[in-house]
């Protein structure tokens, strides 16, 4: 039995958080799959390119969660893409008044993004990606590495395919076109899986959806021939 294993009835509440520059529509496929599996998904939009991560977490995502679930006694699970994973870590670090259940992070920049390291020096970067984008570098002073280990049960799915070879040239080793596989990992994670998907499209993959639901139900990923 792990420290996070539930002894109570499984919670059906799942909040979905999209990535940087995206909207809730990008998570609609996963929300639909979760609903069909018996969950109650809340697919949240937030202005990811307009504010720093802490403000996004506390002033936009937290009120949306409150509106969806009314702070019931059951845990709230999360399924996140990219920046969405950092938002959940920020909620935990800020001691938000919610009980975080299981978390599935898709392509999260937990160790920062090498692409941000390179492109953030360019004048247009801030205009396109906003304050939150500029916080996602790989140094010890950047936000992802300052939030600490996972204080919740988390499974991480990384991709090892790219649809942007130019960005991939900025990254050493296997990557998804935005960050290395190594930088998706987080100290304290309960499970880790690599699938042949790219960063922008990971949330639309059938295998990712199946593995996400499996982790929410069992706290681990299902062994798959396509996983590494």
N, CA and C atoms as a LAMMPS dump frame, in Angstrom:
ITEM: TIMESTEP
0
ITEM: NUMBER OF ATOMS
684
ITEM: BOX BOUNDS ff ff ff
-5.0000000000000000e+02 5.0000000000000000e+02
-5.0000000000000000e+02 5.0000000000000000e+02
-5.0000000000000000e+02 5.0000000000000000e+02
ITEM: ATOMS id mol type element x y z
1 1 1 N 0.852 -1.2 0
2 1 2 C 0 0 0
3 1 3 C 0.885 1.246 0
4 2 1 N 0.624 2.182 -0.919
5 2 2 C 1.383 3.412 -0.973
6 2 3 C 0.8 4.436 -0.025
7 3 1 N 1.584 5.496 0.204
8 3 2 C 1.124 6.55 1.111
9 3 3 C -0.097 7.264 0.569
10 4 1 N -0.314 7.153 -0.751
11 4 2 C -1.413 7.883 -1.371
12 4 3 C -2.626 7.017 -1.645
13 5 1 N -2.551 5.717 -1.336
14 5 2 C -3.634 4.81 -1.726
15 5 3 C -4.938 5.183 -1.028
16 6 1 N -6.027 5.232 -1.811
17 6 2 C -7.316 5.641 -1.257
18 6 3 C -7.989 4.492 -0.521
19 7 1 N -8.529 4.79 0.658
20 7 2 C -9.301 3.82 1.43
21 7 3 C -10.789 4.138 1.33
22 8 1 N -11.105 5.235 0.632
23 8 2 C -12.489 5.668 0.51
24 8 3 C -12.988 5.393 -0.9
25 9 1 N -14.257 5.644 -1.108
26 9 2 C -14.838 5.473 -2.431
27 9 3 C -14.141 6.383 -3.428
28 10 1 N -13.897 5.889 -4.638
29 10 2 C -13.218 6.656 -5.658
30 10 3 C -13.959 7.953 -5.957
31 11 1 N -13.214 9.069 -5.999
32 11 2 C -13.807 10.339 -6.38
33 11 3 C -14.005 10.374 -7.883
34 12 1 N -15.094 11.005 -8.327
35 12 2 C -15.365 11.131 -9.756
36 12 3 C -14.988 12.512 -10.283
37 13 1 N -14.572 13.417 -9.396
38 13 2 C -14.282 14.793 -9.801
39 13 3 C -12.922 14.895 -10.475
40 14 1 N -12.907 15.407 -11.705
41 14 2 C -11.651 15.583 -12.439
42 14 3 C -11.623 16.968 -13.072
43 15 1 N -10.614 17.757 -12.729
44 15 2 C -10.402 19.052 -13.367
45 15 3 C -9.361 18.896 -14.466
46 16 1 N -9.656 19.42 -15.647
47 16 2 C -8.722 19.38 -16.766
48 16 3 C -8.141 20.765 -16.993
49 17 1 N -6.814 20.845 -17.143
50 17 2 C -6.129 22.121 -17.342
51 17 3 C -5.278 22.058 -18.598
52 18 1 N -5.546 22.956 -19.525
53 18 2 C -4.831 22.977 -20.801
54 18 3 C -3.448 23.605 -20.652
55 19 1 N -2.722 23.626 -21.735
56 19 2 C -1.366 24.158 -21.733
57 19 3 C -1.292 25.619 -22.149
58 20 1 N -0.074 26.104 -22.27
59 20 2 C 0.192 27.496 -22.59
60 20 3 C -0.325 27.845 -23.985
61 21 1 N -1.101 28.935 -24.052
62 21 2 C -1.615 29.4 -25.329
63 21 3 C -2.752 28.572 -25.894
64 22 1 N -3.252 27.616 -25.12
65 22 2 C -4.36 26.786 -25.571
66 22 3 C -5.641 27.19 -24.835
67 23 1 N -6.704 26.432 -25.049
68 23 2 C -7.979 26.674 -24.377
69 23 3 C -8.605 25.337 -24.021
70 24 1 N -9.725 25.374 -23.335
71 24 2 C -10.355 24.131 -22.881
72 24 3 C -10.721 23.209 -24.04
73 25 1 N -10.935 23.772 -25.222
74 25 2 C -11.262 22.946 -26.387
75 25 3 C -10.181 21.912 -26.66
76 26 1 N -8.933 22.244 -26.362
77 26 2 C -7.841 21.31 -26.612
78 26 3 C -7.924 20.067 -25.723
79 27 1 N -8.67 20.153 -24.619
80 27 2 C -8.821 19.023 -23.695
81 27 3 C -10.188 18.359 -23.826
82 28 1 N -10.954 18.752 -24.842
83 28 2 C -12.327 18.253 -24.974
84 28 3 C -12.372 16.745 -25.216
85 29 1 N -11.428 16.22 -25.998
86 29 2 C -11.408 14.778 -26.247
87 29 3 C -11.223 14.008 -24.948
88 30 1 N -10.275 14.434 -24.129
89 30 2 C -10.046 13.769 -22.849
90 30 3 C -11.241 13.924 -21.918
91 31 1 N -11.842 15.104 -21.903
92 31 2 C -13.022 15.317 -21.063
93 31 3 C -14.136 14.355 -21.456
94 32 1 N -14.317 14.164 -22.755
95 32 2 C -15.346 13.246 -23.243
96 32 3 C -15.042 11.816 -22.843
97 33 1 N -13.782 11.406 -22.96
98 33 2 C -13.405 10.051 -22.577
99 33 3 C -13.594 9.833 -21.076
100 34 1 N -13.268 10.821 -20.279
101 34 2 C -13.447 10.718 -18.831
102 34 3 C -14.925 10.607 -18.469
103 35 1 N -15.753 11.391 -19.126
104 35 2 C -17.194 11.325 -18.851
105 35 3 C -17.749 9.952 -19.201
106 36 1 N -17.323 9.403 -20.317
107 36 2 C -17.772 8.069 -20.721
108 36 3 C -17.301 6.994 -19.746
109 37 1 N -16.195 7.269 -19.045
110 37 2 C -15.659 6.309 -18.071
111 37 3 C -16.3 6.482 -16.689
112 38 1 N -17.245 7.412 -16.555
113 38 2 C -17.958 7.57 -15.297
114 38 3 C -17.482 8.705 -14.419
115 39 1 N -16.578 9.535 -14.933
116 39 2 C -16.085 10.672 -14.155
117 39 3 C -16.933 11.924 -14.42
118 40 1 N -16.761 12.911 -13.552
119 40 2 C -17.417 14.207 -13.714
120 40 3 C -16.343 15.237 -14.036
121 41 1 N -16.053 15.428 -15.327
122 41 2 C -14.961 16.337 -15.693
123 41 3 C -15.372 17.797 -15.674
124 42 1 N -14.44 18.646 -15.281
125 42 2 C -14.605 20.093 -15.369
126 42 3 C -13.441 20.608 -16.208
127 43 1 N -13.743 21.002 -17.432
128 43 2 C -12.72 21.412 -18.393
129 43 3 C -12.547 22.927 -18.306
130 44 1 N -11.446 23.342 -17.696
131 44 2 C -11.257 24.743 -17.308
132 44 3 C -10.432 25.51 -18.338
133 45 1 N -10.905 26.71 -18.687
134 45 2 C -10.112 27.649 -19.482
135 45 3 C -9.538 28.727 -18.563
136 46 1 N -8.33 29.159 -18.858
137 46 2 C -7.725 30.259 -18.11
138 46 3 C -6.815 31.025 -19.075
139 47 1 N -6.581 32.323 -18.844
140 47 2 C -5.806 33.156 -19.781
141 47 3 C -4.305 32.929 -19.618
142 48 1 N -3.828 31.817 -20.147
143 48 2 C -2.483 31.329 -19.848
144 48 3 C -1.364 32.277 -20.283
145 49 1 N -1.599 33.11 -21.285
146 49 2 C -0.534 33.98 -21.792
147 49 3 C -0.602 35.403 -21.233
148 50 1 N -1.468 35.644 -20.238
149 50 2 C -1.654 37.018 -19.746
150 50 3 C -1.065 37.283 -18.36
151 51 1 N -0.792 36.243 -17.57
152 51 2 C -0.395 36.449 -16.178
153 51 3 C 0.672 35.439 -15.759
154 52 1 N 1.395 35.716 -14.669
155 52 2 C 2.32 34.733 -14.107
156 52 3 C 1.561 33.511 -13.578
157 53 1 N 2.29 32.421 -13.361
158 53 2 C 1.674 31.155 -12.967
159 53 3 C 0.89 31.277 -11.666
160 54 1 N 1.455 31.929 -10.662
161 54 2 C 0.761 31.989 -9.368
162 54 3 C -0.577 32.695 -9.496
163 55 1 N -0.632 33.773 -10.257
164 55 2 C -1.896 34.495 -10.434
165 55 3 C -2.887 33.636 -11.218
166 56 1 N -2.417 32.94 -12.227
167 56 2 C -3.296 32.044 -12.987
168 56 3 C -3.898 30.981 -12.069
169 57 1 N -3.042 30.42 -11.205
170 57 2 C -3.496 29.345 -10.318
171 57 3 C -4.516 29.836 -9.299
172 58 1 N -4.207 30.938 -8.628
173 58 2 C -5.014 31.365 -7.5
174 58 3 C -6.208 32.239 -7.893
175 59 1 N -6.079 33.011 -8.973
176 59 2 C -7.142 33.962 -9.336
177 59 3 C -8.051 33.461 -10.453
178 60 1 N -7.634 32.427 -11.165
179 60 2 C -8.444 31.936 -12.278
180 60 3 C -8.806 30.459 -12.126
181 61 1 N -7.797 29.607 -11.929
182 61 2 C -8.079 28.164 -11.853
183 61 3 C -8.79 27.796 -10.556
184 62 1 N -8.329 28.31 -9.432
185 62 2 C -8.952 27.967 -8.151
186 62 3 C -10.427 28.371 -8.091
187 63 1 N -10.801 29.588 -8.482
188 63 2 C -12.238 29.933 -8.494
189 63 3 C -13.054 29.059 -9.446
190 64 1 N -12.467 28.669 -10.562
191 64 2 C -13.188 27.795 -11.494
192 64 3 C -13.436 26.427 -10.878
193 65 1 N -12.46 25.919 -10.134
194 65 2 C -12.631 24.637 -9.442
195 65 3 C -13.728 24.756 -8.387
196 66 1 N -13.72 25.861 -7.657
197 66 2 C -14.746 26.084 -6.64
198 66 3 C -16.143 26.104 -7.271
199 67 1 N -16.264 26.731 -8.41
200 67 2 C -17.55 26.809 -9.088
201 67 3 C -18 25.433 -9.58
202 68 1 N -17.046 24.634 -10.052
203 68 2 C -17.384 23.306 -10.582
204 68 3 C -17.785 22.329 -9.485
205 69 1 N -17.003 22.292 -8.412
206 69 2 C -17.139 21.216 -7.43
207 69 3 C -17.621 21.67 -6.062
208 70 1 N -17.733 22.969 -5.841
209 70 2 C -18.272 23.499 -4.58
210 70 3 C -17.516 22.994 -3.353
211 71 1 N -16.243 22.658 -3.531
212 71 2 C -15.401 22.218 -2.417
213 71 3 C -16.047 21.115 -1.583
214 72 1 N -16.487 20.064 -2.246
215 72 2 C -17.033 18.92 -1.528
216 72 3 C -15.941 18.196 -0.766
217 73 1 N -16.316 17.146 -0.077
218 73 2 C -15.362 16.412 0.748
219 73 3 C -14.486 15.462 -0.069
220 74 1 N -14.896 15.172 -1.312
221 74 2 C -14.124 14.236 -2.126
222 74 3 C -12.898 14.926 -2.721
223 75 1 N -11.832 14.152 -2.963
224 75 2 C -10.657 14.728 -3.634
225 75 3 C -11.001 15.164 -5.051
226 76 1 N -10.226 16.09 -5.555
227 76 2 C -10.34 16.511 -6.948
228 76 3 C -9.117 15.999 -7.688
229 77 1 N -9.35 15.152 -8.671
230 77 2 C -8.266 14.679 -9.524
231 77 3 C -7.985 15.728 -10.593
232 78 1 N -6.801 15.648 -11.186
233 78 2 C -6.431 16.572 -12.257
234 78 3 C -5.85 15.8 -13.432
235 79 1 N -6.191 16.263 -14.636
236 79 2 C -5.53 15.826 -15.853
237 79 3 C -5.037 17.096 -16.532
238 80 1 N -3.734 17.189 -16.755
239 80 2 C -3.153 18.437 -17.221
240 80 3 C -2.299 18.237 -18.46
241 81 1 N -2.196 19.299 -19.233
242 81 2 C -1.256 19.328 -20.361
243 81 3 C -0.249 20.443 -20.13
244 82 1 N 1.024 20.127 -20.225
245 82 2 C 2.105 21.107 -20.224
246 82 3 C 2.021 22.064 -19.024
247 83 1 N 1.802 23.36 -19.272
248 83 2 C 1.719 24.357 -18.195
249 83 3 C 0.691 23.983 -17.137
250 84 1 N -0.377 23.276 -17.524
251 84 2 C -1.392 22.88 -16.551
252 84 3 C -0.815 22.109 -15.381
253 85 1 N 0.226 21.315 -15.639
254 85 2 C 0.869 20.572 -14.554
255 85 3 C 1.567 21.485 -13.565
256 86 1 N 2.169 22.549 -14.067
257 86 2 C 2.823 23.521 -13.186
258 86 3 C 1.778 24.291 -12.379
259 87 1 N 0.621 24.529 -12.967
260 87 2 C -0.476 25.175 -12.23
261 87 3 C -0.878 24.334 -11.02
262 88 1 N -1.004 23.021 -11.194
263 88 2 C -1.37 22.151 -10.068
264 88 3 C -0.286 22.18 -9.001
265 89 1 N 0.964 22.134 -9.409
266 89 2 C 2.056 22.205 -8.434
267 89 3 C 2.018 23.54 -7.687
268 90 1 N 1.663 24.616 -8.378
269 90 2 C 1.553 25.924 -7.727
270 90 3 C 0.395 25.943 -6.739
271 91 1 N -0.735 25.335 -7.098
272 91 2 C -1.859 25.242 -6.171
273 91 3 C -1.44 24.526 -4.889
274 92 1 N -0.694 23.433 -5.048
275 92 2 C -0.237 22.682 -3.874
276 92 3 C 0.749 23.515 -3.047
277 93 1 N 1.687 24.189 -3.715
278 93 2 C 2.686 24.995 -3.014
279 93 3 C 2.045 26.172 -2.291
280 94 1 N 0.946 26.696 -2.853
281 94 2 C 0.238 27.835 -2.246
282 94 3 C -0.768 27.392 -1.193
283 95 1 N -0.836 26.08 -0.968
284 95 2 C -1.744 25.502 0.027
285 95 3 C -3.191 25.93 -0.227
286 96 1 N -3.585 25.818 -1.498
287 96 2 C -4.967 26.123 -1.871
288 96 3 C -5.92 25.203 -1.12
289 97 1 N -7.093 25.717 -0.824
290 97 2 C -8.062 24.982 -0.011
291 97 3 C -8.816 23.944 -0.84
292 98 1 N -8.059 23 -1.378
293 98 2 C -8.653 21.873 -2.095
294 98 3 C -7.886 20.611 -1.733
295 99 1 N -8.566 19.497 -1.835
296 99 2 C -7.936 18.203 -1.589
297 99 3 C -7.576 17.602 -2.939
298 100 1 N -6.284 17.619 -3.256
299 100 2 C -5.825 17.114 -4.548
300 100 3 C -5.743 15.595 -4.498
301 101 1 N -6.417 14.953 -5.439
302 101 2 C -6.387 13.494 -5.531
303 101 3 C -5.257 13.043 -6.43
304 102 1 N -5.57 12.182 -7.365
305 102 2 C -4.562 11.729 -8.317
306 102 3 C -4.42 12.735 -9.445
307 103 1 N -3.201 12.857 -9.948
308 103 2 C -2.899 13.823 -11.003
309 103 3 C -2.204 13.096 -12.15
310 104 1 N -2.698 13.297 -13.365
311 104 2 C -2.005 12.822 -14.559
312 104 3 C -1.506 14.043 -15.313
313 105 1 N -0.198 14.14 -15.463
314 105 2 C 0.408 15.247 -16.193
315 105 3 C 0.857 14.76 -17.564
316 106 1 N 0.422 15.434 -18.614
317 106 2 C 0.83 15.121 -19.974
318 106 3 C 1.872 16.142 -20.421
319 107 1 N 3.067 15.663 -20.737
320 107 2 C 4.155 16.523 -21.222
321 107 3 C 4.383 17.743 -20.343
322 108 1 N 4.539 17.565 -19.039
323 108 2 C 4.72 18.72 -18.152
324 108 3 C 6.176 19.193 -18.127
325 109 1 N 6.418 20.494 -18.111
326 109 2 C 7.794 21 -18.001
327 109 3 C 8.258 21.055 -16.546
328 110 1 N 8.27 19.916 -15.889
329 110 2 C 8.593 19.897 -14.456
330 110 3 C 10.031 20.315 -14.168
331 111 1 N 10.905 20.098 -15.131
332 111 2 C 12.277 20.578 -14.994
333 111 3 C 12.542 21.77 -15.886
334 112 1 N 11.472 22.351 -16.424
335 112 2 C 11.591 23.468 -17.346
336 112 3 C 11.749 23.004 -18.787
337 113 1 N 11.681 23.957 -19.684
338 113 2 C 11.791 23.678 -21.122
339 113 3 C 13.064 24.291 -21.694
340 114 1 N 13.838 23.467 -22.384
341 114 2 C 15.049 23.952 -23.035
342 114 3 C 14.719 24.963 -24.134
343 115 1 N 13.56 24.805 -24.759
344 115 2 C 13.132 25.751 -25.786
345 115 3 C 12.919 27.132 -25.179
346 116 1 N 12.349 27.18 -23.988
347 116 2 C 12.173 28.465 -23.299
348 116 3 C 13.534 29.099 -23.004
349 117 1 N 14.501 28.297 -22.593
350 117 2 C 15.844 28.828 -22.326
351 117 3 C 16.38 29.601 -23.531
352 118 1 N 16.173 29.047 -24.718
353 118 2 C 16.692 29.664 -25.943
354 118 3 C 15.83 30.817 -26.426
355 119 1 N 14.528 30.591 -26.535
356 119 2 C 13.659 31.577 -27.163
357 119 3 C 13.299 32.749 -26.26
358 120 1 N 13.395 32.57 -24.948
359 120 2 C 13.016 33.668 -24.042
360 120 3 C 13.949 34.869 -24.174
361 121 1 N 15.098 34.665 -24.808
362 121 2 C 16.032 35.772 -25.033
363 121 3 C 15.6 36.626 -26.218
364 122 1 N 14.659 36.131 -27.005
365 122 2 C 14.219 36.846 -28.194
366 122 3 C 13.117 37.847 -27.832
367 123 1 N 13.109 39.021 -28.447
368 123 2 C 12.146 40.07 -28.067
369 123 3 C 10.681 39.663 -28.191
370 124 1 N 10.36 38.816 -29.169
371 124 2 C 8.951 38.476 -29.399
372 124 3 C 8.408 37.449 -28.415
373 125 1 N 9.284 36.781 -27.675
374 125 2 C 8.85 35.66 -26.849
375 125 3 C 7.812 36.076 -25.818
376 126 1 N 8.077 37.14 -25.084
377 126 2 C 7.15 37.582 -24.049
378 126 3 C 5.812 38.009 -24.602
379 127 1 N 5.819 38.628 -25.793
380 127 2 C 4.569 39.066 -26.396
381 127 3 C 3.686 37.888 -26.775
382 128 1 N 4.305 36.789 -27.164
383 128 2 C 3.549 35.612 -27.607
384 128 3 C 3.162 34.717 -26.434
385 129 1 N 4.09 34.499 -25.513
386 129 2 C 3.886 33.508 -24.456
387 129 3 C 3.554 34.09 -23.091
388 130 1 N 3.737 35.397 -22.927
389 130 2 C 3.342 36.047 -21.691
390 130 3 C 4.236 35.757 -20.506
391 131 1 N 3.863 36.279 -19.328
392 131 2 C 4.678 36.09 -18.122
393 131 3 C 4.858 34.627 -17.727
394 132 1 N 3.819 33.814 -17.86
395 132 2 C 3.927 32.4 -17.473
396 132 3 C 4.938 31.67 -18.339
397 133 1 N 4.927 31.955 -19.636
398 133 2 C 5.885 31.308 -20.525
399 133 3 C 7.315 31.602 -20.137
400 134 1 N 7.588 32.829 -19.707
401 134 2 C 8.943 33.227 -19.332
402 134 3 C 9.395 32.579 -18.029
403 135 1 N 8.456 32.02 -17.262
404 135 2 C 8.802 31.376 -15.989
405 135 3 C 9.222 29.917 -16.153
406 136 1 N 9.143 29.379 -17.374
407 136 2 C 9.284 27.933 -17.572
408 136 3 C 10.66 27.499 -18.041
409 137 1 N 11.698 28.247 -17.676
410 137 2 C 13.061 27.841 -18.009
411 137 3 C 13.56 26.706 -17.134
412 138 1 N 14.787 26.282 -17.382
413 138 2 C 15.318 25.086 -16.707
414 138 3 C 16.268 25.384 -15.547
415 139 1 N 16.538 26.649 -15.256
416 139 2 C 17.485 26.946 -14.183
417 139 3 C 16.86 26.7 -12.812
418 140 1 N 17.706 26.605 -11.813
419 140 2 C 17.221 26.39 -10.453
420 140 3 C 16.384 27.56 -9.961
421 141 1 N 16.573 28.732 -10.555
422 141 2 C 15.813 29.912 -10.16
423 141 3 C 14.477 30.028 -10.883
424 142 1 N 14.28 29.222 -11.916
425 142 2 C 13.01 29.253 -12.635
426 142 3 C 11.945 28.499 -11.843
427 143 1 N 10.691 28.82 -12.123
428 143 2 C 9.585 28.309 -11.313
429 143 3 C 9.494 26.784 -11.234
430 144 1 N 9.577 26.046 -12.344
431 144 2 C 9.358 24.598 -12.241
432 144 3 C 10.259 23.902 -11.224
433 145 1 N 11.524 24.31 -11.153
434 145 2 C 12.46 23.65 -10.234
435 145 3 C 12.362 24.177 -8.809
436 146 1 N 11.615 25.263 -8.618
437 146 2 C 11.508 25.847 -7.277
438 146 3 C 10.299 25.334 -6.502
439 147 1 N 9.405 24.592 -7.157
440 147 2 C 8.154 24.176 -6.507
441 147 3 C 8.294 22.894 -5.693
442 148 1 N 9.404 22.203 -5.828
443 148 2 C 9.66 21.041 -4.986
444 148 3 C 9.019 19.753 -5.475
445 149 1 N 9.214 18.663 -4.716
446 149 2 C 8.671 17.356 -5.085
447 149 3 C 7.147 17.34 -5.076
448 150 1 N 6.586 16.324 -5.671
449 150 2 C 5.128 16.19 -5.729
450 150 3 C 4.574 15.829 -4.358
451 151 1 N 3.66 16.645 -3.797
452 151 2 C 3.014 16.3 -2.53
453 151 3 C 1.696 15.567 -2.766
454 152 1 N 1.498 15.058 -3.965
455 152 2 C 0.283 14.325 -4.333
456 152 3 C 0.685 13.156 -5.218
457 153 1 N -0.249 12.277 -5.476
458 153 2 C 0.015 11.089 -6.287
459 153 3 C -0.065 11.462 -7.765
460 154 1 N 1.064 11.365 -8.457
461 154 2 C 1.11 11.842 -9.836
462 154 3 C 1.7 10.798 -10.78
463 155 1 N 1.054 10.653 -11.932
464 155 2 C 1.577 9.861 -13.032
465 155 3 C 1.869 10.79 -14.198
466 156 1 N 3.014 10.597 -14.836
467 156 2 C 3.459 11.487 -15.902
468 156 3 C 3.579 10.715 -17.209
469 157 1 N 2.994 11.268 -18.273
470 157 2 C 3.137 10.695 -19.609
471 157 3 C 3.92 11.685 -20.455
472 158 1 N 5.067 11.239 -20.964
473 158 2 C 5.91 12.063 -21.827
474 158 3 C 5.847 11.537 -23.255
475 159 1 N 6.139 12.405 -24.205
476 159 2 C 6.198 11.998 -25.604
477 159 3 C 7.628 12 -26.112
478 160 1 N 7.896 11.179 -27.114
479 160 2 C 9.231 11.153 -27.716
480 160 3 C 9.185 11.353 -29.23
481 161 1 N 8.147 12.046 -29.699
482 161 2 C 8.027 12.4 -31.112
483 161 3 C 7.936 13.912 -31.235
484 162 1 N 8.308 14.442 -32.398
485 162 2 C 8.238 15.878 -32.607
486 162 3 C 7.607 16.183 -33.956
487 163 1 N 6.898 17.301 -34.041
488 163 2 C 6.407 17.792 -35.322
489 163 3 C 7.105 19.109 -35.654
490 164 1 N 8.131 19.454 -34.861
491 164 2 C 8.891 20.672 -35.08
492 164 3 C 10.386 20.387 -34.929
493 165 1 N 11.019 19.871 -35.989
494 165 2 C 12.446 19.526 -35.912
495 165 3 C 13.334 20.704 -35.531
496 166 1 N 12.938 21.927 -35.91
497 166 2 C 13.751 23.1 -35.577
498 166 3 C 13.84 23.29 -34.068
499 167 1 N 12.7 23.199 -33.377
500 167 2 C 12.719 23.329 -31.92
501 167 3 C 13.442 22.154 -31.277
502 168 1 N 13.288 20.979 -31.839
503 168 2 C 13.934 19.793 -31.267
504 168 3 C 15.451 19.902 -31.295
505 169 1 N 15.99 20.678 -32.232
506 169 2 C 17.439 20.865 -32.295
507 169 3 C 17.965 21.643 -31.096
508 170 1 N 17.077 22.319 -30.381
509 170 2 C 17.478 23.065 -29.185
510 170 3 C 17.552 22.176 -27.943
511 171 1 N 17.181 20.9 -28.097
512 171 2 C 17.024 20.001 -26.946
513 171 3 C 17.938 18.788 -27.1
514 172 1 N 18.666 18.451 -26.062
515 172 2 C 19.504 17.257 -26.08
516 172 3 C 18.674 16.032 -25.743
517 173 1 N 18.897 14.953 -26.484
518 173 2 C 18.23 13.683 -26.177
519 173 3 C 16.815 13.617 -26.708
520 174 1 N 16.119 12.53 -26.34
521 174 2 C 14.744 12.337 -26.79
522 174 3 C 13.857 13.454 -26.247
523 175 1 N 12.931 13.91 -27.09
524 175 2 C 12.093 15.032 -26.698
525 175 3 C 10.789 15.018 -27.485
526 176 1 N 9.886 15.91 -27.081
527 176 2 C 8.575 16 -27.732
528 176 3 C 8.433 17.271 -28.565
529 177 1 N 9.552 17.956 -28.79
530 177 2 C 9.536 19.202 -29.54
531 177 3 C 9.472 20.441 -28.678
532 178 1 N 9.302 20.276 -27.376
533 178 2 C 9.265 21.408 -26.448
534 178 3 C 10.231 21.215 -25.28
535 179 1 N 10.431 19.977 -24.864
536 179 2 C 11.332 19.693 -23.744
537 179 3 C 11.828 18.254 -23.834
538 180 1 N 12.92 17.983 -23.147
539 180 2 C 13.445 16.622 -23.096
540 180 3 C 12.552 15.744 -22.231
541 181 1 N 12.59 14.46 -22.497
542 181 2 C 11.859 13.516 -21.652
543 181 3 C 12.295 13.658 -20.205
544 182 1 N 13.592 13.851 -19.999
545 182 2 C 14.122 13.945 -18.639
546 182 3 C 13.481 15.103 -17.875
547 183 1 N 13.202 16.197 -18.544
548 183 2 C 12.653 17.371 -17.868
549 183 3 C 11.145 17.304 -17.634
550 184 1 N 10.514 16.217 -18.055
551 184 2 C 9.108 16.027 -17.681
552 184 3 C 8.986 15.357 -16.318
553 185 1 N 10.057 14.733 -15.852
554 185 2 C 10.001 13.956 -14.613
555 185 3 C 9.914 14.858 -13.385
556 186 1 N 9.389 14.297 -12.3
557 186 2 C 9.219 15.039 -11.054
558 186 3 C 9.543 14.143 -9.877
559 187 1 N 10.331 14.639 -8.977
560 187 2 C 10.651 13.882 -7.764
561 187 3 C 9.37 13.527 -7.015
562 188 1 N 9.252 12.26 -6.642
563 188 2 C 8.077 11.806 -5.915
564 188 3 C 6.973 11.272 -6.8
565 189 1 N 7.178 11.259 -8.12
566 189 2 C 6.132 10.752 -9.018
567 189 3 C 5.886 9.272 -8.757
568 190 1 N 4.617 8.866 -8.914
569 190 2 C 4.23 7.481 -8.651
570 190 3 C 4.411 6.6 -9.872
571 191 1 N 4.326 7.174 -11.073
572 191 2 C 4.43 6.38 -12.298
573 191 3 C 4.89 7.278 -13.432
574 192 1 N 5.586 6.662 -14.399
575 192 2 C 6.116 7.413 -15.538
576 192 3 C 6.016 6.553 -16.782
577 193 1 N 5.642 7.191 -17.889
578 193 2 C 5.412 6.467 -19.131
579 193 3 C 5.815 7.338 -20.308
580 194 1 N 6.452 6.719 -21.308
581 194 2 C 6.792 7.416 -22.542
582 194 3 C 6.018 6.779 -23.685
583 195 1 N 5.345 7.615 -24.485
584 195 2 C 4.591 7.139 -25.631
585 195 3 C 5.024 7.906 -26.885
586 196 1 N 4.843 7.323 -28.063
587 196 2 C 5.276 7.971 -29.315
588 196 3 C 4.302 9.055 -29.765
589 197 1 N 4.287 10.157 -29.027
590 197 2 C 3.394 11.284 -29.313
591 197 3 C 4.194 12.578 -29.202
592 198 1 N 3.669 13.656 -29.798
593 198 2 C 4.33 14.956 -29.759
594 198 3 C 3.68 15.86 -28.721
595 199 1 N 4.391 16.909 -28.361
596 199 2 C 3.889 17.829 -27.326
597 199 3 C 2.536 18.453 -27.679
598 200 1 N 2.359 19.001 -28.89
599 200 2 C 1.088 19.684 -29.162
600 200 3 C -0.112 18.753 -29.287
601 201 1 N 0.129 17.459 -29.567
602 201 2 C -0.972 16.548 -29.879
603 201 3 C -1.165 15.436 -28.851
604 202 1 N -0.413 15.444 -27.777
605 202 2 C -0.449 14.347 -26.814
606 202 3 C -1.84 14.128 -26.231
607 203 1 N -2.588 15.204 -26.036
608 203 2 C -3.907 15.084 -25.393
609 203 3 C -4.975 14.517 -26.317
610 204 1 N -4.646 14.307 -27.593
611 204 2 C -5.609 13.794 -28.562
612 204 3 C -5.379 12.321 -28.89
613 205 1 N -4.431 11.705 -28.218
614 205 2 C -4.044 10.325 -28.52
615 205 3 C -4.888 9.326 -27.728
616 206 1 N -5.395 8.312 -28.399
617 206 2 C -6.249 7.3 -27.755
618 206 3 C -5.506 6.577 -26.637
619 207 1 N -4.238 6.209 -26.886
620 207 2 C -3.469 5.49 -25.87
621 207 3 C -3.264 6.35 -24.627
622 208 1 N -3.052 7.63 -24.83
623 208 2 C -2.882 8.546 -23.704
624 208 3 C -4.161 8.602 -22.877
625 209 1 N -5.299 8.676 -23.552
626 209 2 C -6.58 8.707 -22.84
627 209 3 C -6.779 7.441 -22.018
628 210 1 N -6.479 6.291 -22.604
629 210 2 C -6.654 5.021 -21.89
630 210 3 C -5.737 4.939 -20.674
631 211 1 N -4.485 5.36 -20.84
632 211 2 C -3.541 5.315 -19.727
633 211 3 C -3.917 6.326 -18.642
634 212 1 N -4.441 7.464 -19.05
635 212 2 C -4.889 8.471 -18.08
636 212 3 C -5.989 7.91 -17.19
637 213 1 N -6.977 7.296 -17.794
638 213 2 C -8.094 6.726 -17.029
639 213 3 C -7.605 5.59 -16.137
640 214 1 N -6.687 4.796 -16.645
641 214 2 C -6.155 3.682 -15.848
642 214 3 C -5.434 4.202 -14.605
643 215 1 N -4.666 5.283 -14.758
644 215 2 C -3.97 5.824 -13.588
645 215 3 C -4.949 6.397 -12.575
646 216 1 N -5.958 7.105 -13.038
647 216 2 C -6.945 7.66 -12.11
648 216 3 C -7.641 6.556 -11.317
649 217 1 N -7.844 5.405 -11.943
650 217 2 C -8.54 4.31 -11.274
651 217 3 C -7.624 3.47 -10.384
652 218 1 N -6.356 3.285 -10.796
653 218 2 C -5.486 2.32 -10.118
654 218 3 C -4.199 2.909 -9.544
655 219 1 N -3.865 4.138 -9.871
656 219 2 C -2.639 4.725 -9.353
657 219 3 C -1.385 4.255 -10.049
658 220 1 N -1.544 3.647 -11.228
659 220 2 C -0.401 3.208 -12.035
660 220 3 C -0.828 3.132 -13.486
661 221 1 N 0.166 3.054 -14.383
662 221 2 C -0.133 2.926 -15.791
663 221 3 C -0.177 1.448 -16.187
664 222 1 N -0.953 1.179 -17.209
665 222 2 C -1.046 -0.178 -17.722
666 222 3 C 0.146 -0.46 -18.606
667 223 1 N 0.749 -1.615 -18.43
668 223 2 C 1.901 -1.962 -19.255
669 223 3 C 1.447 -2.093 -20.693
670 224 1 N 2.228 -1.505 -21.603
671 224 2 C 1.828 -1.458 -23.006
672 224 3 C 3.032 -1.71 -23.88
673 225 1 N 2.882 -2.431 -24.993
674 225 2 C 4.014 -2.652 -25.901
675 225 3 C 4.586 -1.347 -26.445
676 226 1 N 3.767 -0.285 -26.491
677 226 2 C 4.235 0.978 -27.066
678 226 3 C 4.877 1.878 -26.022
679 227 1 N 4.871 1.444 -24.756
680 227 2 C 5.449 2.265 -23.699
681 227 3 C 6.91 1.934 -23.517
682 228 1 N 7.664 2.87 -22.97
683 228 2 C 9.054 2.611 -22.666
684 228 3 C 9.367 3.094 -21.259
